[in-house]
Amino acid sequence: MIPFNKPYLSGKETFYIEDAVGSGKISGNGKYTKLCQDYFESKYAFKKCLLTTSCTDALEMCAILANIEKDDEIIIPSYTFVSTALAFVRQGAKIIFADSNSENPNIDVAKIESLITEKTKAIVPVHYAGIACDMEGIMNLATKYNLLVIEDAAQAIDSYFIFKDGTKKALGSIGHLAAFSFHETKNIISGEGGMLAINDAKFIHRAEIIWEKGTNRAEFFRGEINKYGWVDTGSSFLPSEIISAFLWAQLEQLDFIQNRRKELWNLYYKLLKPHENLGFKIVEIPNFATNNAHMFFIVFDSLEKRTKCIEKLKNNSVMAVFHYLSLHKSDYYKDKYSGEELIWSDHYTDRLLRLPMYFELTESDINKIVTLITE
């Protein structure tokens, strides 16, 4: 059996977990939390990082920090995971769904401006498969209309956007706020886990309070105040030291993990590219984006071909899966949606197929997968 995903273990996860347990400090915001947060701030130039129990939690913190209220409008792609929308729906916002573009599943920046109204509060680009959205175009629109940009960078760790002037910035460091995932299916994992990245300094103080259940406890632990109490809304967003210790073992090998994943991605590309005439295509990485090898996917020219391919792979012990269903057509939201048809979102819903991608995948595995697809 070739599974769709297999979590990678560096070998030091249990060592650091034992160290955390032995320290007597296993609740959040301890030694390993600080190590991880400092690492991200240093490597990717985020102004402030706060680990969370999931990317969903990080997005919910973004919605609170942005003061999203009833009837505020939030622009997001329809082709995304439900958490992207749910974080803002919980605050009472109206979701304005945007279509994907014809080149890849990311939001079509050319369609965003027509969706902006006086009620628009934020744009939430999702970097699908770690491929950058056109962040230069999005930030220009945000500046023009005084909007917040909240990057859903769940799949985008160690991926970059290249500006027209040649400047390269890590995804998640460009918008005002960003959310990352360390779920077991991601490049760098902690089982469940996430992170809020803050790039606008005005959000830092309040983010710590929201992160600590609406209290100023973080300031108290730093000795900045002599007692702490309830000062704002919030929740229990921070993870335990056990999760952070696991994550630290992964971060120590981030470059090693990434290099291997890129080797696998490039092999898929090399072997499948000559066969695009068979009824599928490989999405190319835009010139303004780098490739973090989070996912390798192909897009078929029909739902029927994808269905047959999934069945062929499954019958030969290979697990390949499709991905999101357009959120504007979901059972929860379809009666609330009154916009135009989102043809490209539906296109990827029906035709995109994700292939197995994990550290221990072998060249032999990929050759088998490619042979089955071409057959």
N, C-alpha and C positions, 0 to 999 in steps of 0.2 A: 504493500500500500504506500502510495506517495500522498501524504496529507496536504491539505491546502496550506497549513501553517504548523510550525513546530517551534515553540519558544526556545531561544538560545540561552544557555547558561555559561557564564564566564568561568565558573569554578570557585569564585570567592563569595558568592551570595550568602551561603550559610555561615561562612566565617564572619562576615560583617554583621549578620543578624545575631549570631552568638555574642559578638562584641557589644552590640546595642543592648541585648537582653542583660548581659553581665554588668553593664554600666548602671543598671537600675533606672535608666531613663528611657522608657519605651513609648511614652506618649509623644505627641508631635513637637516639632520645633526644637530638636536637640542637635547633637553633633552631626549626624548624617544628613539631616534636613539642611543644615547650614552648608555642609560640604557641597551638596548638590546645587543648591541655589547659587552659591559663589561661583561654582564651575560654569553654570549657564551664563551668569552675568559677565564673567570674564571672557568666555569663548565667543559668545554671540552678541555682546554689547547691548544686552537688555539693561534698562536702568534699574529694574528691580524684578526679582522672581520670587514667587511663592508657590511651593509645592501644594498640590491638592489631591483629594482622593480619587479624582477622575477629571477628564477633560470637560465633562458635563458640568461638574462643580465649578471649574474655572470659567466656563461660559456664563454660568449663573452669577458668579461674582462680577463678571463684566457687565451683565445686565443691571445689577444693583449699582455698581459704580457709575454707570451711565445715566442713572436716575430715570430709567425707562418706566413710563407710566401708562395708564389706560389710554388706548387709542393712538399712542405714538406709533409711527410706522418704521419698520426695520426692513431693509432690502437684503434678501439672501437668495442664493441659488435654490431652485427647487430640487436639483440633483445633489442631495447631501444627506447626512445622517440626521435623524430626528432631533438630536440634542441641539443642533445649530438653531433650530426654530424654537424648541421647547423652552430654552433658557429665557427667551424674551416673551413667549406666550404666557409664562408663569407671572410675568410682571404686568400683564394686561395689554401687551403690544399687539398691533395688527401686523401680520407678516405680509410683505410685498414680495412675491416670488419673481425672480428673474430667470431668464433662460440661460442655458449653457451656450457656449459658442460652438461653431462647426468644427473647429480644430481639436478641441479637447473638452472634457466635462466641466471645466471652470466657468465661472460666471462671464457672460458676454458683456464686457465693459461698455461697448457701444450702445447697449440697451438700458444702461443704468440711469442716465440723465432723464430720460422720458418718464421714469418711475418716481422721480423725486418730487415731493409736494411740500407744502409748508409744514406738514406733520412729520416729515421724515426726520429721524433722529440719528440713525446710524446705517452704515453699509457693512455687511459681514461677508467678506470674501472667504471662500473655502479653497485651500490649496490642494486640490484633488491629487492623490498619489504623490504628494510632495512636489508637484509641479506648480511653480509660481503663477498666480494670477497676474494680470497687468497692474502691478501695484503703483506704477508711476501715473497711469491714467486714473486709477481709483483715488489716489491721494490728491490729484489735481481737482477732481470733482468734489472731494471732501472739503478742500480749502475754499473752492468757489461757493459752496452752499453751506459752509460752516457745520459740517457733519462729523461725527465720530467714525473712525474705522476700527473695527474689531476683527482681527484676523483669526479665523478658525484654522489653526495650524496643526490640527490633530495628527496629520500624517506627514508633517513637513520638517521634522527635526533635521538639522544639518543640510538644509536646502537654502538656496540664495536667489535673490533677484538682482539683476544687473541693470542699472539705470543707463539712460542714453549717454551720460557723461562718463561712463565706465565704472562708476561707483558700484560696489557690490555689497549688499546688506543681507543678513540672514532673514529668512522668513520668520515672522513673529516680532521682528525688531522695527518694522516700518509703520504699522498702524499705531493708534494710541494705546491699544490693549491687544493681547493675543492669548490664545488657549492652546495647550499642547496635550497630547495623550501618551501615556506609557502603558497602555493596554497590551496584553500579551501578543497581539497581532502586529504591533508596531516594531520599528527598527530597534529601539531602545526600550526596555520593558521593566515593569515592576509588578506584573500580574494585572492589577488595576492601579491606576494612578494618573495624575495629570499635573499641569502647571499653568499658573497665570503669569504672563510676562507683561510688565508695565513699562511703557516707553514715554509716557507723559508724566512728568514728576508730580503734577498736581493730584494724581490718583494714589500715590504711594501711601500716604498716611492713613487715608480712609480704608484702603485695601487691607492693611494689616488689622484694622479693627473688625472689618467684615469677616476676615479670615479667622479671627479669634472670637467668634460667636457674638460679635457686637460689643466686645469689651476692649479696653486699652491695655490688656495683659502683656502684650509684646513690649510695650514701653516700660511696664513695671519690671519685667525680667531683665531689661537692659539697665535698670536703675535710674531711669529718667523721671519716674514719678514714685511716690512712696506708697501708693495703693492703687488698685484698679477697680473699675466698675463697668456697668452697662452704659454705653454712650451712643450706640447706633444700632441699626439692624445688622443681621449677619447670620452665620450658621457655623457648624463644626466642619469646616472645609479642609483643615490641615490633616495630612496622613500621619500614621504612627511612624516611629523611628524604624520599625521593622521593614516597612515599605521603602523608606528612604535608604536604608542600608542595602537592600536588594538593588535599588536603582544605582547606588554609588558603585557597586561592583560592575554594573553595565557601563557606566560612564567612563570608568578606567579603560575600557576596551572599545570605546566608541569608534575610533579611527579603524581599528582592526575589523570590527563588525561591518562598518560602512564599505571598506575596501572589498570585502568578500561579497557583499550584496551587489555591489556595482559589477563585479566580475560575472556574477550570475545573470544580472540584467543584460549585460552586453552579449553574453552567450545566447540568451533567448533572442535578442535582436538580430544577431548575426545569422542564426539558423532559421528564423521565421520570416525575415524581411524578403528573401527571394520568392516566398510563396504567397505574397499578398494578392496575387491574381486568382487565388482559390476562393475568394469571397470574404476576406477579412482584411483589416488594415491595422498597422501599428501606429499609435499616436506619437508624433514627433515632439521632442522637447523644444519649446520656443527658444529663440535666440537670447531672450532676456532671462532665461531660467537655467538653473543647474539641476542635475538629476541626483536625488538622494536614494534612488533605488528602493523606495518603499514598496512598490508594487509593479508587477509586469502584467499589462492587460492588453487585449486585442478587441477590436470592434468589428462585428460581423455585418454583412450587408442585409441580413434578415434575422428575425426572431427564430424562424424555423432552423436555420443553419446553426445558430447558437445552441438551441435545444438539442439538436442531433449531436453536436460536438460534446456537450456536457455528458450526454448519455454514453457516447463512445468512450470518453475518458473514464467515466465511472465504471463502466463494464470491464475496464482494464486497470482497475484499482488506482485511479488518479482522481483526486478531488479538486475540481475547478468550480468556481462559483460566480454567479452574477452578483451585482451589488445593489445600489439603492433603487427604490421605487420612487418616482416623482412625488414629492411631498404634497404638491397642490392637488394630486389625485388620491391622496390617502383617505381612508375612511374618516379620519378625524377632521380633515380640512376641506374635503371636496365641496361640501355644501357652503363653505365660507368663501370659496375662491370664485371671483367673477372676472378675472383677467383674461388675456388672450391665450391661445394655445401655445404651449412651450414645447415646440417641436423637437428641439435638440435635447432637452432634458428627457423627453419620452424616447428619443432615439437611443440614448445611452442606457436608459432603463431596459429597453428591449434587446439591445445588441452587444453590450459590453460584457466581456468575460475576463475574470481575474484568474491567473494561473498560479500554481504553487510558487511561493517565494519565501525562503527561510535560509538561515545560515548554513545548515547542514545538507541542503539540497546538493546533489552531485551533478557532474557533467553527464553521467550516464542517465540520471533521472530526467534531465532536460532533453537529452536526445530522445528518450522514450516519449516524453510529452509532445515534442515537436513532430515525431513520426506519426503519433496517433492523430494529431490535429490535421496534418497534411493528408493522411489517409481519408 
